[in-house]
């Protein structure tokens, strides 16, 4: 028809689509698109740090932190749909460990200096990161790379000498795979507290009271530490059920309330300031697995330590029996004539001593864990008892018995063997 109005087509407002990233592009911490090739461009913090270093001026701690943040943000490798960030803490072990071990194998004195300085540097880095409450993959990378590199040296330098049979090699290889399997199990959920599951055992009035108290400033609570989380219970607290404790004493209800996770913690649970979450029956935060050791992975952690010790001692024995023939293992460690005459045997001997140092450290951790399990005490409770002087010390402090959960040797080990089987059910004596 004439004069009819043609319908006006509305234009759809299409949002601009984001262009896909190529393999060398990424979105930096400022939300801007960047390129791997421009990693050294526009780095004012690094320029300032170099200028102050050249002029022999001290660097401010804030400047060092900004430089490290910039480096960690720009250290990336090309990948599909954008470059992937590489954690800078995993790189030093991959580069420094082979270099140090090869240098140590040149001469006996170099070996003493290097093998002495390695534990010192590792302890220094541990205290540095532990003081700053930061997560690091340095020790996990060092542990895994040490396992792989020791196995590589064993295959390249020890097996070709003909003293190691196929059965012995198969046993050592099986032990290595069992270590990795146990570590994988130990790195899984240590028993993180779920707010939803924690709230099921509380009434609505109790939740309302705790939520109201949790919104208050944590500095007003008695026993609050500097991180905002609350100190654990002491041996003087009355071990009753959670509902009775919450309804009868608001003060103790505050002590069980985690202001960070906004939940009520059962007894022996604790908020890890490094992981940022509460862990059920937390023992400690282990830097070697970069995770907490708690109710769900404590058994796997002990199993990983045990398999590592057995495999390491077996590998050390095979290596010393090959490069220092007709000598006992203990004698060959301290007296092996002519071991530095051949570079292959010198490198193997250096790796043996490196393995001995690592094995001795892990054996000490394993011993402490066995003692704590025998007395049904966690490492977190031990440290708290030592600070508050509430525990009973035996054997120059090697054994600390708080007496709160100790039910005898057999019952303690039976309880440890059943950890993780009851995720949300605990005896009345374990609920505070």
WOFEN-V376322 format. One record per pair of residues at least 12 apart in sequence whose C-alpha atoms are under 6 Angstrom apart, sorted by the first residue. I is the first residue (numbers start at 1). GAP is how many residues later the second one is. If there is no record, write none. Layout:
i: {I & I}
gap: {GAP & GAP}
This chain:
i: {21 & 21 & 22 & 22 & 23 & 23 & 23 & 23 & 23 & 23 & 24 & 24 & 24 & 24 & 25 & 25 & 26 & 26 & 39 & 45 & 46 & 72 & 89 & 89 & 90 & 90 & 90 & 93 & 105 & 105 & 105 & 133 & 134 & 139 & 140 & 140 & 157 & 163 & 175 & 179 & 182 & 182 & 183 & 186 & 186 & 186 & 190 & 190 & 190 & 190 & 191 & 191 & 191 & 191 & 191 & 192 & 192 & 193 & 193 & 195 & 214 & 235 & 239 & 239 & 240 & 241 & 241 & 241 & 242 & 242 & 266 & 266 & 267 & 267 & 267 & 268 & 269 & 269 & 270 & 280 & 281 & 281 & 282 & 283 & 283 & 283 & 284 & 284 & 295 & 295 & 296 & 316 & 324 & 374 & 374 & 375 & 376 & 376 & 376}
gap: {60 & 61 & 59 & 60 & 55 & 56 & 57 & 58 & 59 & 60 & 12 & 54 & 58 & 59 & 57 & 58 & 56 & 57 & 35 & 22 & 21 & 16 & 48 & 49 & 47 & 48 & 51 & 49 & 241 & 242 & 245 & 141 & 140 & 149 & 148 & 149 & 187 & 159 & 136 & 125 & 118 & 122 & 121 & 111 & 114 & 115 & 103 & 104 & 106 & 107 & 88 & 89 & 103 & 104 & 105 & 86 & 87 & 85 & 86 & 68 & 45 & 169 & 190 & 193 & 192 & 187 & 190 & 191 & 189 & 190 & 165 & 166 & 163 & 164 & 165 & 13 & 12 & 13 & 12 & 15 & 13 & 14 & 12 & 95 & 96 & 97 & 95 & 96 & 124 & 125 & 124 & 36 & 12 & 35 & 38 & 31 & 29 & 30 & 36}
